[in-house]
Amino acid sequence: MKPAELYPEDLVFEHEATAATGVPGPVIRQWARRNKIQRFPGDGRPAGQGHGYKVMYALPEIAERALTYRPTPQRAPKAA
């Protein structure tokens, strides 16, 4: 998706994308690290707990990838 095809309201922070799509934040960051989705500079606004968000993502890209996302089941802990 080209940046020119996006509207300003399409850009969301990680926690907003997680709430909208159900994909965990670490998965979204991994997709961005692997260049499967684009990162955009955030505005750094404080969002509580003293944290500022610095990266935004395109919600249409995440929603498109979320259709095929399947969470990986974790292994059960070994019995001692």
C-alpha distance (Angstrom), angle and dihedral (degrees) to the residues before:
residue distance angle dihedral
M1 . . .
K2 3.79 . .
P3 3.81 119.5 .
A4 3.82 88.8 -125.2
E5 3.82 89.0 63.3
L6 3.82 92.7 59.2
Y7 3.77 129.1 90.6
P8 3.81 119.8 -144.5
E9 3.81 90.4 -110.9
D10 3.83 89.3 58.1
L11 3.81 90.8 68.4
V12 3.80 111.9 88.2
F13 3.76 137.9 167.8
E14 3.78 121.6 -110.7
H15 3.81 96.1 -98.7
E16 3.80 90.9 50.3
A17 3.80 91.7 50.0
T18 3.79 90.2 49.1
A19 3.79 91.3 52.0
A20 3.81 92.6 47.3
T21 3.81 99.0 45.1
G22 3.81 107.3 20.5
V23 3.81 92.4 -126.3
P24 3.84 111.0 135.2
G25 3.80 118.5 -111.9
P26 3.82 95.7 -117.5
V27 3.82 89.2 55.9
I28 3.81 91.0 51.8
R29 3.81 90.8 50.0
Q30 3.82 90.2 48.1
W31 3.82 91.1 52.4
A32 3.80 89.3 51.3
R33 3.80 91.8 47.4
R34 3.81 89.5 52.3
N35 3.84 91.1 48.0
K36 3.79 93.5 -116.6
I37 3.81 90.4 124.7
Q38 3.80 130.5 22.7
R39 3.79 128.1 -108.8
F40 3.77 122.3 -142.9
P41 3.81 128.3 -167.3
G42 3.80 112.4 -97.4
D43 3.76 127.4 -143.9
G44 3.82 95.0 -113.2
R45 3.80 93.0 -127.6
P46 3.78 114.6 166.9
A47 3.78 111.9 -105.3
G48 3.80 102.1 -173.9
Q49 3.78 132.4 -76.5
G50 3.82 87.9 57.7
H51 3.80 94.2 -75.8
G52 3.77 124.5 132.9
Y53 3.78 121.5 -156.3
K54 3.78 113.0 -131.9
V55 3.82 103.9 174.0
M56 3.79 130.9 59.3
Y57 3.79 129.0 -168.3
A58 3.80 133.3 -155.6
L59 3.79 107.8 -105.2
P60 3.85 94.4 -153.0
E61 3.83 89.8 57.9
I62 3.79 92.6 49.1
A63 3.80 92.5 45.2
E64 3.81 90.0 51.9
R65 3.82 92.5 51.6
A66 3.82 91.9 42.0
L67 3.80 90.1 66.6
T68 3.82 90.4 69.8
Y69 3.84 97.0 33.6
R70 3.79 114.8 118.5
P71 3.80 118.5 179.9
T72 3.77 114.0 -122.9
P73 3.80 112.3 -121.8
Q74 3.78 113.0 -122.7
R75 3.76 121.4 -126.4
A76 3.76 118.0 -103.8
P77 3.81 113.9 -110.7
K78 3.78 114.5 -99.5
A79 3.77 116.4 -102.9
A80 3.78 111.8 -111.6
